[in-house]
Amino acid sequence: MVSGDDRPTVLIVEDERALIELYVRWLEDDYDVRTADGGEAALEQLDEEVDVVLLDRLMPGMSGDEVLSELRSRVPECKVAMVTAVEPDFDVIQMGFDDYLTKPVEREELLETISRLLSRSTFASLEQELYSLAAKQAALRASKPAEELNDSEEFADLERRVAELRERIDDALPSMENDEFVAMVRDIEGGNETEFDGSER
């Protein structure tokens, strides 16, 4: 993982060559960039030096979901953002990614996501888990109608887990209201007024 003055390493896993080239142009000034055009190639590129993986879900051969599972067993500390045209369904709740971006992705959105994921390395495990769950919550809210979310026990369980984690973190860190982490979670939740407002602290 990144240390000292070394630039962070980002691994782009994408089967569309044009998108690989675009992402490389966006990232190469600030990061050491590796690329892989499929799941098997991604695992060959994966090692302890990789800080963030940008992972497509739909690829020929080994899918992004399969790569994610293998990646987590090999380098559990690596941060993973799914960058995909697949609209999130309730299956994402059980997946081990850290953030979820739906294509097409703008340059600023990609850069901000990588920056947030790198910043997460400074936070404790409870805070990291909350960030990941909040990202799944936000992805589902953006892709599913409210009626479907209200009828989903899986989503209700996700919301309960988010609320429980927030309460545990509030109890452990009373001063966290002004912490950078809270700002990041608020951002990932898309500024939802019901999340992290003063009335719940």
C-alpha positions in Angstrom: 0.0 0.0 0.0 1.0 3.6 -0.4 3.6 4.9 1.9 6.0 7.8 2.2 6.2 9.9 -0.9 5.1 7.1 -3.2 2.2 7.8 -5.4 -0.9 5.6 -4.8 -1.4 2.8 -7.3 -4.7 2.4 -9.1 -5.6 -0.8 -11.0 -8.2 -0.3 -13.8 -10.0 -3.5 -14.7 -12.1 -2.9 -17.8 -12.7 -4.8 -21.0 -13.4 -1.8 -23.2 -10.0 -0.5 -24.4 -11.4 3.0 -25.1 -12.5 3.4 -21.4 -9.2 2.1 -20.2 -7.4 4.7 -22.2 -9.8 7.4 -21.0 -9.4 6.5 -17.3 -5.6 6.4 -17.7 -5.5 9.9 -19.1 -7.6 11.1 -16.2 -5.5 9.4 -13.6 -1.9 9.3 -14.8 -0.9 12.7 -13.5 -1.6 11.8 -9.9 -1.4 8.0 -9.7 0.7 5.0 -10.7 -1.8 3.3 -13.0 -2.0 -0.3 -13.9 -4.5 -1.8 -16.4 -6.2 -5.1 -17.0 -8.6 -6.0 -19.7 -10.2 -8.9 -17.9 -10.5 -10.7 -14.6 -7.6 -13.1 -15.0 -5.3 -10.3 -16.1 -6.5 -8.2 -13.1 -5.5 -10.9 -10.6 -2.1 -11.2 -12.2 -1.6 -7.4 -11.7 -2.9 -7.5 -8.1 -0.4 -7.3 -5.2 0.1 -5.4 -2.0 1.2 -2.2 -3.9 -2.3 -1.7 -5.3 -4.3 0.8 -3.2 -7.5 1.2 -5.3 -9.1 -1.0 -7.9 -11.7 0.3 -10.4 -13.6 -2.8 -11.3 -16.1 -3.4 -14.1 -18.8 -6.0 -13.4 -19.6 -7.3 -16.8 -16.6 -8.8 -18.5 -16.1 -11.9 -20.7 -14.7 -14.9 -18.9 -14.2 -14.0 -15.2 -16.8 -11.5 -14.0 -16.2 -8.5 -11.9 -18.1 -10.2 -9.0 -15.7 -13.2 -9.2 -12.7 -10.9 -9.3 -14.0 -9.0 -6.3 -14.4 -12.2 -4.2 -10.9 -13.4 -5.1 -9.4 -9.9 -4.5 -10.9 -9.7 -1.0 -9.2 -13.0 -0.1 -5.8 -11.9 -1.4 -5.6 -8.2 -0.5 -8.4 -7.5 2.0 -7.1 -3.9 2.7 -7.3 -2.8 -1.0 -10.2 -0.4 -1.7 -12.5 -1.4 -4.6 -14.9 0.8 -6.5 -17.2 -1.0 -8.9 -17.4 1.1 -12.1 -20.1 -0.5 -14.2 -23.1 -0.1 -16.5 -25.0 -2.6 -14.3 -27.6 -0.9 -12.2 -27.3 -2.1 -8.6 -29.8 -4.6 -7.3 -30.2 -5.9 -3.8 -27.4 -8.4 -4.3 -24.9 -5.6 -3.9 -25.7 -5.5 -0.1 -23.7 -8.7 0.4 -20.8 -7.7 -1.9 -17.4 -6.6 -0.6 -16.9 -3.4 -2.6 -16.3 0.0 -1.1 -18.1 2.2 -3.6 -20.3 1.8 -6.6 -20.3 4.0 -9.7 -22.7 3.6 -12.5 -21.5 4.4 -16.0 -21.1 6.8 -17.6 -18.7 8.3 -15.1 -17.4 11.8 -15.2 -13.8 12.6 -14.6 -14.4 14.6 -11.3 -16.6 11.8 -10.0 -13.9 9.2 -10.6 -11.2 11.4 -9.1 -13.2 12.3 -6.0 -14.2 8.6 -5.4 -10.5 7.5 -5.5 -9.5 10.3 -3.2 -12.3 9.3 -0.7 -11.2 5.7 -0.8 -7.6 6.5 -0.2 -8.6 8.8 2.7 -10.5 5.9 4.3 -7.3 4.1 5.1 -6.9 6.5 8.0 -10.2 5.5 9.6 -11.0 2.6 12.0 -12.8 -0.5 10.9 -16.2 0.5 12.2 -16.0 3.8 10.2 -14.9 1.9 7.1 -17.8 -0.5 7.4 -20.2 2.4 7.7 -18.8 4.1 4.7 -19.2 0.9 2.6 -22.8 0.3 3.8 -23.7 4.0 3.1 -22.3 3.6 -0.4 -24.6 0.6 -1.0 -27.5 2.4 0.5 -27.0 5.4 -1.8 -26.5 3.3 -4.9 -29.8 1.4 -4.3 -31.7 4.7 -3.5 -30.4 6.1 -6.8 -31.5 3.0 -8.9 -34.7 1.7 -7.2 -38.1 3.4 -6.8 -39.1 4.1 -3.2 -41.9 1.6 -3.3 -39.5 -1.2 -4.1 -37.1 -0.1 -1.4 -39.9 0.0 1.2 -41.0 -3.5 0.3 -37.5 -5.0 0.6 -36.5 -6.7 3.8 -32.9 -6.7 2.6 -32.9 -2.9 2.3 -34.6 -2.6 5.6 -31.9 -4.7 7.2 -29.2 -2.6 5.5 -30.8 0.6 6.9 -30.9 -1.0 10.4 -27.2 -1.9 10.1 -26.3 1.6 9.1 -28.2 3.1 12.0 -26.6 0.7 14.5 -23.1 1.5 13.2 -23.8 5.2 13.4 -25.0 4.8 17.0 -21.9 2.7 18.0 -19.6 5.3 16.4 -21.4 8.2 18.1 -21.1 6.5 21.4 -17.4 5.8 20.9 -16.4 9.1 19.4 -18.7 11.9 20.6 -16.6 14.6 18.8 -17.1 12.8 15.4 -19.7 15.3 14.3 -17.1 17.6 13.0 -14.8 14.9 11.7 -13.8 14.6 8.0 -15.3 11.1 8.0 -18.8 12.4 8.6 -18.4 14.8 5.8 -17.4 12.0 3.5 -20.3 9.8 4.4 -22.7 12.7 4.0 -21.2 13.2 0.5 -21.5 9.5 -0.5 -25.1 9.6 0.7 -25.7 12.4 -1.8 -26.6 15.0 0.7 -29.7 13.2 1.9 -31.3 15.4 4.5 -32.3 12.5 6.7 -28.7 11.3 7.1 -26.2 12.8 9.6 -28.2 15.8 10.4 -27.9 17.5 13.7 -31.2 16.1 15.0 -29.8 12.6 15.2 -26.6 13.5 17.1 
